[in-house]
Amino acid sequence: MRLGWEETGIVARRHASGASLSIAAPIDLLFLATEVNEWALCASLEEREPALKRDLEAALLAAVIENAPGGAGTASPADIDAPVLEEAAALARFERLAALEARPALRALLAEATARALPCVLDEQLLTLGAGCGGRGFALEELPAPLAVPWAGLHDIPTALITGSNGKTTTVRLLAACAREQGWRAAYNCTDGVFVGSDAVASGDYSGPAGARRVLRDLRTEAAVLEVARGGILRRGVAVTRSRVALVTNISADHFDEYGIDDLDGLADAKLSVAAVLPEDGLLVLNADDPTLCAKAEGLARRFGRAPPLAWFALDFDRAWLQAQRAPGGGTCGVRAGRLLLSGEHDLGAVSAMPLTIEGKATYNIANLAGAALAAAALGVSPAAIARVYARFGAELADNPGRMMLFNAGGVRVLVDYAHNPDGLRGFLQVAATMRTPQGRLGLVLGHAGNRTDEEVRALARVAADFQPELIVIKEDEAHLRGRPIGDVPFIIRTELLRLGLPESALPMRASELDAAQYALEWARPGDVLALPIHAASARAEVLRILAER
């Protein structure tokens, strides 16, 4: 390539709303790579429609201003080396920009860290070499020469990446508890914040690169468990360069029509990106009960240039897929005769006695336990420590806040969870349905985030209708409108439920999550079961306060 980039790789991918073009580029020239990518798209369009040249160049200029390194609005057209479509002029401009953006000192340090099997964390201001208690940060404007770095004092720490459609946060918390039981100060990031030991250092959704960086840059961290959400992967990539283990919980229909992902195949490809940062002796943990992940396993070697070592979990320890994995000595975890077995050698205990499973009713948490056991063992946690954690985790509300929390409020059994897509809601309601007394009723609050498609919203409503609840309080998820007009999502849900035959009297609508939960609590009587999927942290805190008082 004329720019002298040694990195190779071009991926063009068609999707429902168009196509995506990706190119490999040096780590210090990613801003420029974005421009090269956009120029390639616009140049190809101009070849087909020459009359669009002026509009396309204007679009390129606007993109350059928007993506200026200092942030949107920090540059004016007069400050910009203006983009052009003509190839020779464009390439000459790219060479000028490459000379300005290049950071040879950064490349040298990253190469040395890779040679030493050290992880790195990088953003626009700071490079961290090593991780946690074994890491050190350097400002990008003051990078030392490799010989000046105190390499002997830098090291890796046990690190796990957790991704998937459902169960990520529960698995992260479970794995962090296992790490603590092993004697490490564990830190983790998730949809509720960043936590180091017993300290909450940030609150909010930190399931992306920003959360991972905070965990890995905290000098107290001795083991890191990182939730890696789909959105962060697609917007910013995987924030770490090295992890001992990566776990994919499952793949289910959610977040379609965003960033070119519109089917399970594309969603699985995005989540499996975590395998790229596993070293040769790392471990990729996958769900054998998930057909999409089973189908993808065969192509991992082709995608990553080598086959990452695999471990598999399933509800049934004797599932044929797991038996085939064990034959050559591969790791597996699943249930046999009511007990959770880790690779056939370690009995982690009776599933029904593990609080997280709610007497064995919460099958999706059994899957979370099985996957986390494999990941914990890969980090170096002993089977005995895993078993001790599993015997008590979930007994206290603080163990897993906002996920499958069970209350008895004046004879009403109330479940609070984060169920946020059709598969998650189905698993949640299956547990709730088992708790109904013969005369008891089932009540539910139901809403969805605004960045889901209309069909995804309708699919959620169909799952709710399958359980024939006597009450569905349709809520506005006011903290997650994400561009939707107020009332739009509740209208879609209500219309679908009416189409399915639910009576209008069973479908009250409320303008907030808290109002919806309060309506359901006032409606319920002893013997009833309420399922409350609450998504905003503030609403959940208030609902939990009300339930604690009852």
Sequence and secondary structure as in RCSB ss.txt:
>XXXX:A:sequence
MRLGWEETGIVARRHASGASLSIAAPIDLLFLATEVNEWALCASLEEREPALKRDLEAALLAAVIENAPGGAGTA
SPADIDAPVLEEAAALARFERLAALEARPALRALLAEATARALPCVLDEQLLTLGAGCGGRGFALEELPAPLAVP
WAGLHDIPTALITGSNGKTTTVRLLAACAREQGWRAAYNCTDGVFVGSDAVASGDYSGPAGARRVLRDLRTEAAV
LEVARGGILRRGVAVTRSRVALVTNISADHFDEYGIDDLDGLADAKLSVAAVLPEDGLLVLNADDPTLCAKAEGL
ARRFGRAPPLAWFALDFDRAWLQAQRAPGGGTCGVRAGRLLLSGEHDLGAVSAMPLTIEGKATYNIANLAGAALA
AAALGVSPAAIARVYARFGAELADNPGRMMLFNAGGVRVLVDYAHNPDGLRGFLQVAATMRTPQGRLGLVLGHAG
NRTDEEVRALARVAADFQPELIVIKEDEAHLRGRPIGDVPFIIRTELLRLGLPESALPMRASELDAAQYALEWAR
PGDVLALPIHAASARAEVLRILAER
>XXXX:A:secstr
 TT      EEEEEETTEEEEEE   GGGHHHHHHHHHHHHHHHHHHH GGGHHHHHHHHHHHHHHT TT TTS 
 GGGS     SHHHHHHHHHHHHHHH  HHHHHHHHHHHHTT  EEE SSEEEES GGG EEEEGGG   GGGS 
GGG     EEEEESSSSHHHHHHHHHHHHHHTT  EEEEETTEEEETTEEEEES   SHHHHHHHHH TT SEEE
EE  HHHHHHH  S S  SEEEE    S STTBTTB SHHHHHHHHGGGGGG  TT EEEEETT HHHHHHHTTH
HHHHSS   EEEEEEETT HHHHHHHTTT EEEEEETTEEEETTTEEEEEGGGSGGGTTTT HHHHHHHHHHHHH
HHHHT  HHHHHHHHTTTTSSGGGSTTSSEEEEETTEEEEEE   SHHHHHHHHHHHHHT  TT  EEEEE   T
TS HHHHHHHHHHHHHT  SEEEEE  GGG TT  TTHHHHHHHHHHHHTT  GGG  EESSHHHHHHHHHHH  
TT EEEEE  SHHHHHHHHHHHHH 
